[in-house]
Amino acid sequence: MFPTRAAILMCLTAPAVAAAQTPAFGGFVDTYFAYDFGRPAGRDRSFTTQPARHSEFNINLAHLEIRLDGERLRGRLALQAGTSVQSNYAGEPALGGASGPALARHIQEAVVGTRLGTGLWLDAGIFFSHLGSESFLSRDNPTYTRSLIADYSPYYQAGVKLTWTPSPTLTAQVNIVNGWQNISENNDAKAVGLRFDIMPSSTAALSIYHFLGNEQPADAESRLRAFQGASLKLMPSGKTTLIGTFDFGWQEGAEGGESSTWHGAALIARVQASPKVAIAARVERYADPDEVIVATGSENGFQVNGVSLGLDVSPVRNLLWRIELRGLGSKDRIYPDRGEAGGASTRNAFLVTSLGVTF
């Protein structure tokens, strides 16, 4: 078939359009050292993904990215490595020979998008999750370590999303994804997600998010999972930021069985003491007694309270040194501790310091 006049015109103009959109390159390296006072024998820390290792200099996250931001076209490709990556992608499904964490964990994002209309974008690929208030990138969070509700909700997802921004104060998003933090499928179902970001003023922002899907393997009975949460961010002054987040989840029980629920909350305060120094504190709670999300094998499941205090120093632009002390307490002896009888404790504490650079 011979090309039409319109097709020829598109071929001639496409290079000019592409040339007008110059890609930007960048990266981030987050190095760390953590000391867990329980001194886990295998050096792997339990129940948090950041920091993942004890008494060891290591890389929490390193990524290289290429980004395109145009009027009608956008995209981001970011490749990554680090101990938080290994921890977060350990549960990636492996069905068949072309799936599993070996390759998937090195793709932070591979997403392309096109503008369908004013304020309306369609994106597809692998992208950051629409759930929660914290980022996978430590530099973008008010505390160095992520809260329990962040660690136990998805950081990434694969699918398509439709984002509509009708005004500077409102953004709405609809997602159709493979599932709850998985790139490869584990069943024939797809999950649906919603998110609304509302900014009524320059000092307040509210985010509401939802997830609905079946997360059981293909050979198991379908069990619906519903998850919702809300996060309120207040900036009463140019130096103080307050963030409160609450999440609630429900999952259908097995045939003839009762359904299960879990919930969590975090309160974070951050004060910019000077242009180069900030202090952050957090209190948190996570309760998953039926172990839908977190498996402990204990009588009461994963029911944990936590507190942390951190100091951030940015001596020069794009360089950030952080130090944080964090304590966690559980109903049961779930934390490895070489100093306790039986090798486990209801308490865990660790100190972590990080040096990160953005380029």
C-alpha positions in Angstrom: 0.0 0.0 0.0 1.3 3.4 -0.9 1.5 6.1 1.8 -1.1 8.8 1.8 -0.2 12.5 1.7 -1.2 12.8 5.4 1.1 9.9 6.3 4.0 11.5 4.4 3.4 14.8 6.2 3.4 13.1 9.6 6.8 11.4 8.8 8.3 14.7 7.8 7.1 16.6 10.8 7.7 13.9 13.5 11.4 14.5 13.7 10.8 18.2 14.2 8.4 17.5 17.1 10.8 15.1 18.7 13.6 17.5 18.4 11.7 20.2 20.3 11.4 17.9 23.3 14.9 17.5 24.8 15.2 14.6 27.3 16.7 15.4 30.7 19.2 13.0 32.4 19.6 12.6 36.2 20.2 10.3 39.0 20.3 9.7 42.8 22.6 7.8 45.1 21.7 7.1 48.7 24.5 5.5 50.7 23.9 4.3 54.3 25.2 2.6 57.5 22.7 1.2 60.0 23.3 -0.3 63.4 20.5 -2.5 64.7 20.8 -3.0 68.5 19.3 -6.5 68.2 22.3 -7.4 66.0 20.5 -9.8 63.6 22.8 -12.8 62.8 22.3 -12.7 59.1 22.5 -8.9 58.9 19.2 -8.7 57.2 16.9 -6.4 59.3 13.3 -7.6 59.8 10.0 -5.9 58.9 11.4 -2.7 57.3 12.9 -2.3 53.9 14.9 0.9 54.7 17.5 0.3 56.0 17.6 -3.4 55.1 21.0 -4.3 56.4 22.7 -4.2 59.9 26.3 -3.0 60.6 27.2 -2.7 56.9 28.1 0.2 54.6 25.8 -0.2 51.6 23.6 1.4 48.9 20.0 1.9 49.9 19.1 3.1 46.4 20.9 4.3 43.3 19.1 5.1 40.1 19.8 6.7 36.7 17.0 8.3 34.8 16.0 9.8 31.5 12.9 12.0 31.5 10.9 13.6 28.7 8.4 16.4 29.5 6.6 17.9 26.5 3.3 19.5 25.7 1.8 16.3 24.3 4.3 13.6 25.2 6.0 12.6 28.4 7.9 9.7 29.8 10.5 8.4 32.3 12.9 5.5 32.3 14.8 4.9 35.6 17.0 1.9 36.3 17.9 1.1 39.9 19.8 -1.0 42.4 20.2 -1.1 46.2 19.2 -3.1 49.3 15.8 -1.4 49.5 15.2 -2.5 45.9 16.1 -6.1 46.8 13.8 -6.1 49.8 10.8 -4.4 48.1 10.9 -6.7 45.0 11.5 -10.0 46.8 7.8 -10.9 46.5 7.5 -10.2 42.8 5.5 -13.1 41.2 7.5 -15.5 38.9 5.2 -17.3 36.6 6.8 -18.7 33.4 10.3 -17.9 32.2 9.8 -14.2 31.5 8.7 -12.9 34.9 10.0 -12.5 38.4 12.2 -10.1 40.4 15.5 -10.8 38.7 14.8 -8.2 36.0 11.7 -6.4 37.4 13.6 -5.0 40.4 16.0 -3.0 38.3 13.1 -1.1 36.6 12.1 1.8 38.9 9.9 3.3 36.3 9.3 2.8 32.5 6.3 4.8 31.7 5.1 6.8 28.6 2.3 9.2 28.5 0.3 11.3 26.0 -2.0 14.3 26.6 -5.5 13.6 25.5 -6.9 17.1 26.2 -6.4 20.1 28.5 -5.2 18.7 31.8 -5.9 15.1 30.8 -3.1 12.6 30.5 -2.9 8.8 29.7 0.2 7.0 31.0 1.1 3.3 30.6 3.9 1.1 31.8 5.6 0.6 35.2 5.2 3.6 37.5 5.1 4.6 41.1 2.1 3.6 43.2 -0.9 6.0 43.6 -1.3 4.9 47.3 0.1 6.6 50.3 1.9 9.9 51.1 5.6 8.8 51.0 8.0 8.3 48.1 10.2 5.4 47.3 13.0 8.0 47.1 14.3 8.8 50.6 15.3 12.4 49.6 11.6 13.2 49.0 10.4 12.1 52.4 10.3 14.1 55.6 12.0 11.3 57.5 14.8 9.1 56.2 13.2 5.8 57.0 9.7 5.2 55.7 6.7 4.7 58.0 5.2 1.2 58.4 2.1 2.1 56.4 4.4 3.2 53.6 6.5 0.0 53.7 3.4 -2.2 53.7 1.5 -0.6 50.9 2.6 -0.7 47.2 5.5 1.5 46.0 5.1 0.5 42.3 2.6 -0.9 39.9 2.2 -1.8 36.3 -0.7 -0.8 34.1 -2.4 2.3 32.8 -3.5 5.5 34.5 -5.7 8.4 33.5 -4.8 11.7 35.3 -7.1 14.8 35.1 -6.1 18.2 36.5 -9.1 20.5 36.0 -7.6 23.2 38.2 -4.4 23.9 40.2 -6.3 22.8 43.3 -7.5 19.4 42.2 -6.0 16.3 40.5 -7.9 13.0 40.0 -6.5 9.7 38.9 -7.9 6.4 37.8 -5.6 3.3 37.6 -6.0 -0.2 36.1 -3.0 -2.3 37.2 -1.9 -5.9 37.5 -2.2 -5.9 41.2 -0.9 -5.1 44.7 2.8 -4.2 44.0 3.5 -6.6 41.2 4.7 -6.1 37.7 4.1 -9.7 36.6 0.6 -11.1 37.0 -0.3 -13.8 39.6 -3.9 -14.3 38.4 -6.3 -13.4 35.6 -7.8 -10.4 37.5 -6.9 -6.7 37.2 -7.1 -4.2 40.1 -8.6 -0.7 40.1 -7.3 2.3 41.9 -8.4 5.9 42.5 -6.6 8.9 43.9 -7.7 12.5 44.6 -5.3 15.3 45.5 -6.9 18.5 46.8 -5.1 21.7 47.7 -7.6 24.2 49.0 -4.8 26.7 50.0 -1.1 27.1 49.9 -0.8 25.7 53.5 -3.0 22.6 53.2 -3.2 19.5 51.0 -5.4 16.5 51.2 -4.9 13.2 49.4 -7.5 10.3 49.3 -6.7 7.0 47.6 -8.4 3.6 47.0 -7.5 0.1 45.7 -9.8 -2.8 44.8 -8.7 -6.2 43.5 -8.1 -9.9 44.0 -4.6 -10.7 45.1 -4.8 -14.5 45.4 -2.8 -16.8 43.1 -4.5 -18.1 39.9 -4.9 -21.6 41.4 -6.5 -20.2 44.7 -10.0 -19.1 45.5 -10.7 -15.4 44.6 -10.7 -13.1 47.7 -11.4 -9.4 47.2 -9.1 -6.9 48.7 -10.2 -3.3 49.4 -7.8 -0.6 50.6 -8.3 3.1 51.3 -6.4 5.9 53.0 -6.2 9.6 53.5 -3.3 11.9 54.2 -3.5 15.5 55.3 -0.5 17.8 55.0 -0.4 21.2 56.8 2.3 23.9 56.4 1.3 26.5 59.0 4.6 28.4 58.4 7.4 28.3 56.0 9.5 26.3 58.4 7.0 23.7 59.8 5.3 20.8 58.0 2.8 18.4 59.7 1.6 15.2 58.0 -1.1 12.8 59.2 -1.9 9.6 57.3 -4.4 6.8 58.0 -4.8 3.6 56.0 -7.4 0.9 56.3 -7.6 -2.5 54.5 -10.1 -5.3 54.2 -9.9 -8.7 52.6 -12.6 -11.2 52.0 -12.2 -14.4 53.9 -11.9 -17.9 52.5 -15.2 -19.7 51.8 -17.1 -20.0 55.0 -14.5 -17.9 56.9 -14.5 -14.4 58.3 -13.0 -11.4 56.5 -9.8 -9.7 57.8 -8.9 -6.1 58.3 -5.7 -4.2 59.0 -5.0 -0.5 59.6 -2.1 1.9 60.2 -1.4 5.5 61.0 1.6 7.9 61.1 2.0 11.4 62.4 5.1 13.3 61.2 6.4 16.8 62.1 9.3 18.4 60.3 10.9 21.8 61.2 13.3 23.6 59.0 15.6 25.0 61.7 17.8 26.9 59.2 18.3 26.8 55.4 20.6 23.9 55.8 19.3 22.0 58.9 16.0 20.3 59.6 14.6 18.2 62.4 11.9 15.5 61.9 9.9 13.3 64.3 7.3 10.6 63.8 4.9 8.4 65.8 3.2 5.5 64.2 1.0 2.4 64.6 0.4 -0.6 62.4 -2.0 -3.4 63.2 -2.4 -6.6 61.0 -3.6 -9.2 63.5 -4.6 -11.7 60.8 -1.3 -11.3 58.9 -2.9 -10.3 55.6 0.1 -8.1 54.7 2.8 -9.0 57.2 3.6 -12.6 58.1 5.2 -13.1 61.5 3.9 -16.5 62.6 3.1 -15.0 66.1 0.0 -15.3 68.2 -1.1 -11.7 67.7 0.2 -11.1 64.2 2.0 -7.8 63.3 0.9 -5.2 65.8 3.6 -2.6 66.2 4.0 1.0 67.6 6.9 3.1 66.6 8.7 6.4 67.2 11.6 8.1 65.4 13.7 11.3 65.6 15.9 12.5 62.7 18.3 15.3 61.8 18.9 16.4 58.2 21.8 18.6 57.1 22.3 19.9 53.5 25.8 21.5 53.5 25.7 22.2 49.7 23.0 22.0 47.1 21.9 18.4 46.1 23.9 16.8 49.0 21.9 15.6 52.0 23.3 14.0 55.2 20.7 12.4 57.4 20.7 10.5 60.7 17.7 8.9 62.4 17.1 6.9 65.6 14.0 4.7 65.4 12.3 2.4 68.0 9.6 -0.2 67.4 7.6 -2.2 69.8 5.4 -5.3 69.1 2.9 -7.4 71.1 4.9 -10.6 70.4 8.6 -11.5 70.2 9.0 -11.0 66.5 12.3 -9.0 66.3 15.6 -10.9 66.1 17.7 -10.1 69.2 20.9 -11.9 70.1 20.8 -10.4 73.6 17.4 -11.9 74.5 16.5 -15.4 75.6 15.2 -17.3 72.7 16.9 -14.9 70.3 13.8 -12.7 69.9 12.4 -9.5 71.5 9.2 -7.5 71.5 11.4 -4.4 70.9 13.7 -3.2 68.2 15.8 -0.1 67.9 18.3 1.1 65.3 20.4 4.1 64.3 20.9 4.8 60.7 22.9 7.5 58.9 22.8 8.3 55.2 24.6 10.5 52.7 22.7 11.1 49.5 23.4 13.1 46.3 21.1 14.1 43.5 22.5 14.9 40.1 
